């Protein structure tokens, strides 16, 4: 399944800017192959829908994520992201 989402916010500047669009793939084949460097969209109970880059996949399968800005909301504050929270992997970026 593919979805188009609009970027809001600045935590992934300069690569992803406010108003850009991304196409995400939610098919299990994409989600089973997540690796460091992939960009994912996931849900968080307190912060809603977020887009972040995977820094690493922990031994338990959870994702350690970061933004591209030093002050981005990331795994330092969110903690590891469980795979069941991932809504999709970014496969296309539209500026």
N, C-alpha and C positions, 0 to 999 in steps of 0.2 A: 504494500500500500504506500502511495506517495501523498505527501501533503505539502502545501506551500504556506510558509509562515513569514510574517513581516518582523524585522528586527526593530526592537525599541530599546533604547538605552545605549550606553557607551562602554560597557565592560570588555568588549572585544575589539575596540578601536586599535589600530587603524584598518584592520582587515575587514571587519564587519561593522558597517556604520548604521546609525539610526535611519530607518526608512528603506534599507536594503531588504531583499527577500532571499529566503533559502528554500530549497526543496529538500525534504527529509524522507528517507526510506525507513519504514517501520517493519519491513518484512523480517522474519526471524533469521534469514540467511545473513542479513546485514548486521543484525544485533549480536549474533554469535561470534562474529569476527572482529569485534571492536579492539582497537590497539592504540597505543600512545600516538598522539598526533591527530587522531580522528576528532572531529567536532560533532558533538551530540546535543540534542535538545532533551531536557528532562523536566519532570515536575517536582516541585518541592512544596511541602506543606505550608511553610511560612512565606515563601517568596514567589510562588506561582511557577510559571514556565520560564526556564533559563536555558541559555545556550553557552556552552563552554568547551574548551579543548581538553581532551584526555591527556593527562601527564603520565599516568601509568595505570595498569590494571593490577590491583592488589592480589595476593595469593588466594584470598577468599572470593575473588571474582568481582568485588566492588571496584568502582572507578574513582580515581583521584583526579579531580578536574581543576582547571584554572582558567582565568580570563587573561587577556593580553595586557591589561593595565595593572600596575602594582597595587592599586586600591580596589581591584575587582573582588566581588563576592566569589569565593571559591572554596575548595575543600578545607582550607585552613579554618574557615568559619562554618561551612556546611557539614563538614565531615565527609566520609566516603559516600558515594552515590550507589545505591543498589541497582542492579540491572533491571529490576521490575519497574523502576521509576523512569527509565529511558523511554522516550516517545519516538525517537528516531535518530538516525545518523545523517548528517548533512552530506548530500551528494552533489549539490549544485548551488552556487551562490550567484545571485542576480543583483547587480549594483543599480 
